[in-house]
Amino acid sequence: MAIDSPLTSFGGLPVHRLVPPRPYPPLDPKTAELVAANGITMPPATWREVGAAGPRAQDAAWVLSAAPYEPGPAVPDRLAGLLEAVDTANVRALVIGYWAEGGLEHTTADRIVEVLAAHADRLPGLRHLFVNDIVAEQHEISWIPPTDITPLLDAYPDLVELGYRFGAPRAGRPPVVLRPTRHTALRRLTLQTGGMPAAVPAAIAACDFPALEHLDLWLGVSFYGGDATVRDLDGILARDTFPALRHLGLRNSEIQDDIAAAVAKASTVARLRSLDLSMGTLSDRGAEALLVGRPLTHLDELSLRHHFLGAGMRTRIREALEPHGVRVDLSDARQRWEQDDTGDGRYTEVSE
């Protein structure tokens, strides 16, 4: 399974892809007269014209993305163009798409983080940042080289939302994705991968995020570097780690049953308003643990989408929670592949 569609909104704003200018030779007087007489609009020839033709800086989540293997400015150049095109002091949300020149496998992943951190003084109003909104037709998620995103938190102390998509480590080296740090403004953290290294949940738990309300982690599969176990989630599930936490997503995992069992015992669940265990291999065993564990009737939402639950278990979950006002998402019921020597036929939504 793969990610097929880019973001259409981010930070509560519609996305707007920054298209570079198309310089053209000056028109001769006769052609200019014909263009004007017929109401023809010429494409923007400068970055300033690009800005003038687009939305106000604060009204869009600006997307900086290059076309793989096609000529055109790379993302660092598009960022420089954005700085010229709009009043970047008012840019609230920024999405970084495909940033490499050519293939990602030939590029170091830390380059885009360095560029964003270096221009933090020009983006003082930035509150929402997503890095690597890269879809399957560009590169599979497992091919997106991981890097350390801690410099982004250090460079943008007022950031309230950070999203990051990354792939498997190269040459078997565990990547450093996040180092323990303090950030007092961050409210939403999303890490999307087809294989979560064990060091990442531990690093998150070691961070001081007093304002963090929304934590969403994709755990993935071992084949793509996902060696995080339930024990590696202990710090995140501890009640006092993130006192403001109201939403927890631990999803897209091949050990979703074990995660559900751990969540069912976790004291932090009592303060949550929503819980997301979707996209993974959840079966009746994991769902049973949720039903007999700590009460979930206080939740506003429980998402178990993309699951392997039987019809009887689905009925039990609805009957246990929906009368208490819990919105339960049991959509996308999956069928197991034919059982073979590699497993029991269950699979995550995103892996490669």
NUVEX-313481 format. One line per 8 residues: number of its first residue (from 0); their letters; for each residue x, y, z of C-alpha. Coordinates in Angstrom, 2 decimals, padded with zeros to 5 digits. Layout:
% residues N
NUM	A	X/Y/Z  ...
This chain:
% residues 352
0	MAIDSPLT	000.00/000.00/000.00  001.17/003.56/-000.62  000.32/007.24/-000.26  -001.31/008.32/-003.50  -002.55/011.87/-002.88  -000.77/015.00/-001.65  -002.19/017.23/001.05  -005.13/019.39/-000.02
8	SFGGLPVH	-005.16/021.47/003.16  -002.82/022.02/006.07  -002.95/024.14/009.19  -006.61/024.83/008.49  -005.75/026.43/005.14  -006.12/025.27/001.53  -002.84/024.44/-000.14  -001.48/026.65/-002.91
16	RLVPPRPY	001.36/025.28/-005.01  003.97/027.90/-005.80  004.51/027.70/-009.57  007.72/029.41/-010.72  007.57/032.29/-013.20  007.91/031.72/-016.93  010.08/034.51/-018.33  009.32/035.36/-021.93
24	PPLDPKTA	010.91/037.81/-024.40  009.47/041.34/-024.50  006.50/041.56/-026.86  006.80/043.67/-029.95  004.27/046.57/-030.10  001.91/044.81/-032.54  001.78/041.59/-030.49  001.35/043.54/-027.26
32	ELVAANGI	-001.60/045.38/-028.84  -003.23/042.10/-029.92  -002.70/040.59/-026.45  -004.31/043.59/-024.79  -007.18/043.78/-027.28  -008.11/040.12/-026.76  -007.83/040.15/-022.98  -005.07/037.57/-022.98
40	TMPPATWR	-003.34/037.13/-019.64  000.34/036.35/-019.93  001.83/033.94/-017.38  003.78/035.56/-014.54  007.30/036.39/-015.70  008.77/037.30/-012.30  008.42/036.06/-008.75  006.67/039.29/-007.82
48	EVGAAGPR	004.09/038.66/-010.54  003.67/035.11/-009.21  002.89/036.57/-005.80  000.51/039.16/-007.18  -001.46/036.46/-009.02  -001.81/034.21/-005.96  -003.57/034.39/-002.60  -002.46/036.56/000.28
56	AQDAAWVL	000.43/035.09/002.23  -001.74/034.30/005.26  -004.58/032.72/003.29  -002.87/029.55/002.03  -000.59/026.73/003.00  002.20/027.32/000.52  003.49/024.21/-001.23  007.10/024.13/-002.43
64	SAAPYEPG	007.59/021.07/-004.59  009.73/020.23/-007.61  008.86/017.81/-010.39  011.02/014.66/-010.20  013.41/014.29/-013.12  012.05/017.38/-014.86  013.81/020.71/-015.38  012.86/023.54/-013.07
72	PAVPDRLA	013.96/025.19/-009.85  014.58/022.93/-006.88  012.89/023.57/-003.55  015.68/025.79/-002.13  015.26/028.03/-005.18  011.48/027.96/-004.81  011.85/029.01/-001.19  014.00/031.93/-002.33
80	GLLEAVDT	011.25/032.73/-004.85  008.58/032.63/-002.14  010.62/035.09/-000.09  010.49/037.44/-003.06  006.93/036.74/-004.17  004.96/037.31/-000.95  005.22/038.97/002.42  006.67/035.94/004.16
88	ANVRALVI	006.24/037.55/007.58  002.57/036.61/007.11  003.11/033.03/005.88  001.37/030.80/008.40  001.69/027.36/006.82  004.31/025.75/004.60  004.37/022.32/002.93  007.57/020.91/001.46
96	GYWAEGGL	006.96/018.34/-001.26  009.46/016.66/-003.56  012.67/018.56/-002.86  015.42/016.62/-004.64  017.08/017.44/-007.93  016.64/014.08/-009.62  016.18/010.99/-007.48  015.92/011.10/-003.71
104	EHTTADRI	018.27/008.15/-003.48  021.10/010.37/-004.76  020.46/013.27/-002.36  021.26/013.93/001.28  018.13/014.42/003.33  019.51/017.06/005.65  019.73/019.70/002.91  016.11/020.83/003.08
112	VEVLAAHA	016.17/020.98/006.89  019.27/023.18/006.73  017.64/025.52/004.20  014.45/025.90/006.23  016.35/026.51/009.44  018.59/029.08/007.76  015.58/031.15/006.62  013.67/031.10/009.90
120	DRLPGLRH	014.17/034.83/010.39  012.28/035.47/007.14  009.32/033.33/008.26  008.53/034.68/011.74  004.81/033.96/011.40  005.22/030.31/010.43  003.09/028.11/012.67  002.45/024.96/010.59
128	LFVNDIVA	005.17/023.03/008.73  004.99/019.70/006.89  008.14/018.23/005.36  008.16/015.51/002.67  004.64/015.55/001.27  005.87/013.06/-001.32  003.48/010.58/-002.92  003.97/007.18/-004.52
136	EQHEISWI	004.10/008.35/-008.12  007.13/010.45/-007.15  008.80/008.05/-004.71  007.53/005.35/-002.38  007.63/006.35/001.28  010.35/003.79/002.00  012.68/005.62/-000.43  012.42/008.99/001.33
144	PPTDITPL	015.74/009.33/003.19  015.28/010.19/006.87  017.07/012.99/008.64  017.11/014.84/011.95  014.22/017.34/012.19  015.26/018.71/015.59  016.88/021.80/013.98  013.42/022.82/012.72
152	LDAYPDLV	012.04/022.90/016.25  015.08/024.83/017.41  014.81/027.35/014.56  011.05/027.93/014.86  010.23/028.34/018.58  006.66/029.49/017.79  005.79/026.50/015.59  002.55/024.86/016.70
160	ELGYRFGA	002.45/021.98/014.19  005.16/019.85/012.62  004.57/016.96/010.24  007.30/014.78/008.79  007.20/011.82/006.38  010.25/009.60/006.04  011.41/006.19/004.92  013.73/003.36/005.77
168	PRAGRPPV	017.33/003.94/006.89  020.10/003.31/004.41  022.74/000.61/004.82  021.10/-000.57/008.02  022.09/002.54/009.98  019.38/003.65/012.43  018.55/007.27/011.55  018.38/010.10/014.04
176	VLRPTRHT	014.95/011.56/013.33  014.49/013.51/016.55  016.69/014.33/019.51  015.39/015.15/022.99  014.57/018.85/023.01  012.26/021.42/024.60  009.62/023.30/022.66  006.92/025.20/024.52
184	ALRRLTLQ	004.62/026.06/021.60  004.31/022.75/019.71  000.74/021.40/019.87  000.69/018.87/017.01  003.40/016.38/015.99  002.90/013.90/013.15  005.51/011.36/012.02  004.56/009.21/009.04
192	TGGMPAAV	006.66/006.22/007.97  006.39/002.66/006.77  008.93/001.59/009.41  009.45/003.41/012.73  012.90/002.87/014.31  012.77/002.06/018.02  014.81/005.12/018.92  012.13/007.52/017.66
200	PAAIAACD	009.35/006.90/020.25  011.98/006.98/022.99  013.27/010.33/021.73  009.73/011.73/021.59  009.07/010.64/025.16  012.32/012.32/026.25  011.24/015.66/024.74  009.71/018.42/026.82
208	FPALEHLD	006.56/019.40/024.94  004.28/020.95/027.59  001.73/022.19/025.02  001.52/019.00/022.93  -002.13/018.09/022.38  -002.02/015.89/019.27  000.53/013.12/018.66  000.19/010.91/015.60
216	LWLGVSFY	002.74/008.17/014.85  002.82/005.61/012.05  004.76/002.55/013.27  005.03/000.54/010.05  006.59/-002.87/009.51  009.91/-004.53/010.32  010.78/-005.09/006.65  011.14/-001.32/006.21
224	GGDATVRD	013.01/-000.64/009.45  010.08/-000.65/011.86  011.70/-002.27/014.88  009.79/-000.23/017.50  008.10/-002.54/020.00  005.36/-001.98/022.53  008.00/-001.49/025.22  009.41/001.41/023.19
232	LDGILARD	006.04/003.15/023.58  006.07/003.01/027.38  007.36/006.56/027.72  004.68/007.97/025.41  001.93/006.07/027.22  003.04/007.27/030.65  000.45/009.60/032.15  002.75/012.53/032.91
240	TFPALRHL	004.87/012.62/029.74  002.66/015.08/027.85  000.18/016.67/030.27  -001.78/018.49/027.55  -002.20/015.44/025.27  -005.79/014.98/024.05  -005.30/012.97/020.84  -003.06/009.92/020.43
248	GLRNSEIQ	-002.52/008.06/017.18  -000.46/004.87/017.22  -001.30/003.38/013.87  -000.21/001.72/010.64  001.46/-001.05/012.64  001.96/-004.76/012.07  001.79/-005.20/015.88  -001.49/-003.30/016.21
256	DDIAAAVA	-002.96/-005.95/018.53  -000.09/-005.57/020.98  -000.35/-001.78/020.77  -004.08/-001.95/021.50  -003.37/-004.12/024.55  -000.78/-001.65/025.83  -003.07/001.33/025.23  -005.89/-000.46/027.06
264	KASTVARL	-003.76/-000.47/030.22  -002.23/003.01/029.85  -003.16/005.65/032.39  -002.77/008.44/029.84  -005.92/007.21/028.02  -008.07/008.78/030.73  -007.25/012.31/029.55  -007.63/011.65/025.82
272	RSLDLSMG	-010.54/012.92/023.76  -009.67/010.87/020.66  -007.72/007.68/020.01  -006.55/006.45/016.60  -005.41/002.84/016.14  -006.20/002.74/012.43  -004.29/001.61/009.32  -002.83/-001.48/010.97
280	TLSDRGAE	-003.40/-005.19/011.52  -005.91/-004.94/014.37  -007.79/-008.21/014.89  -010.36/-009.45/017.39  -007.56/-010.07/019.90  -006.58/-006.39/020.04  -010.20/-005.24/020.06  -010.97/-007.56/022.97
288	ALLVGRPL	-008.14/-005.95/024.94  -009.70/-002.53/024.33  -013.08/-003.71/025.56  -011.78/-005.17/028.83  -009.16/-002.49/029.51  -009.53/001.01/030.88  -012.87/002.60/029.98  -013.06/004.34/026.61
296	THLDELSL	-016.57/005.71/027.05  -015.22/009.23/027.72  -013.76/009.51/024.22  -015.27/011.67/021.51  -013.74/009.51/018.75  -012.15/006.10/018.32  -010.74/005.22/014.91  -010.05/001.58/014.08
304	RHHFLGAG	-010.26/002.12/010.30  -008.46/-000.46/008.13  -008.87/-003.44/010.45  -009.32/-007.22/010.44  -012.21/-007.48/012.89  -015.01/-009.99/012.60  -018.61/-008.85/012.31  -019.39/-009.93/015.86
312	MRTRIREA	-016.53/-007.91/017.33  -017.55/-004.84/015.36  -021.03/-005.11/016.85  -019.64/-005.47/020.37  -017.48/-002.36/019.99  -020.37/-000.28/018.71  -022.69/-001.47/021.46  -020.08/-000.75/024.14
320	LEPHGVRV	-019.18/002.77/023.01  -021.71/004.41/020.73  -024.46/004.68/023.40  -022.01/006.87/025.34  -021.61/009.25/022.39  -018.31/007.87/021.10  -017.95/008.19/017.33  -016.43/004.88/016.24
328	DLSDARQR	-014.82/004.49/012.80  -014.85/000.84/011.76  -014.67/001.50/008.03  -012.36/-000.21/005.56  -012.68/-003.73/006.91  -009.97/-005.79/005.25  -009.68/-009.42/004.21  -006.55/-011.42/004.94
336	WEQDDTGD	-004.35/-012.51/002.10  -004.10/-016.26/001.72  -002.00/-017.48/004.59  001.55/-018.45/003.68  004.94/-018.89/005.34  005.47/-015.14/005.71  002.63/-014.37/008.11  -001.09/-014.61/008.81
344	GRYTEVSE	-002.27/-012.55/005.88  -002.77/-009.22/007.65  -001.08/-006.07/006.37  -000.74/-002.38/007.15  -002.16/000.36/004.98  001.24/001.93/004.22  004.56/000.11/004.15  006.62/000.49/000.97
